[in-house]
Amino acid sequence: MIKFNASDCYPIEFDLFRLIATSDKLTFPMVWHEKYYLKKVIQIDKDSIFILGRELAEADNE
């Protein structure tokens, strides 16, 4: 699994219910749908979740 430092990541907003519905396990760190590397949950609101993470496509370009 690709791992990034916290300084390499930035907050990403996801729809809370859709993220939970499409994830069999919400464990961190993790790669979600082979598109995002998710490091940790930083805030959960009523209908969204903010996760410190990074798009994997950006890592491929480095």
N, C-alpha and C positions, 0 to 999 in steps of 0.2 A: 504494500500500500504506500502511496505517496504521502509524505508528511511534510507539512509546512510549519515554519515558526509562526507565532501569533502575529509578528510584525509583517508577515507576508499576506495576512488575511484581512478581510474587511467585513462589515456587517451586511448580511443578505436577508431580505425579508421573504418569507414563505407564507402561503396560506396555511394556517395551522391545521385545519381539518383535512385538507388534501394531502399535506405532508404525512400526517399520521395514517391516513387511509392507504397511502401507497407505500408505506414503509413497514416491513414486518418487524423490524427492531430499530428503535431510536437509541443507538449507542454511539458514543463519540470517543475518539475521532472515527469518522467513517466517510466512505465515498457513497454519495446518494445518486442512484440512477446513472452511474458512470459519467456524470456531468459536473458535479460539485464535490469538492472536498470540504466537509463540515467539521470544524474544530470543536466548538462548544456553543451551547445556547446562552445568549446574553440577555434576552428579554422575551417574555411571553405576554402578549396583549389578548384582548377579548377574542379576536379573530385572526391574529397573525403571530408569527414567531420570528424573532430576529436571531440569526445564527452567525457566529464568526466563521467565515469560510472563504473559499476561493473557487473560481471556475477552473476546472481541470484543463480546459483549452488554453488558458493563459500559461499554465506550466509547460505545455507542449511547445509553446513559442519561445521559451527561454533557452 
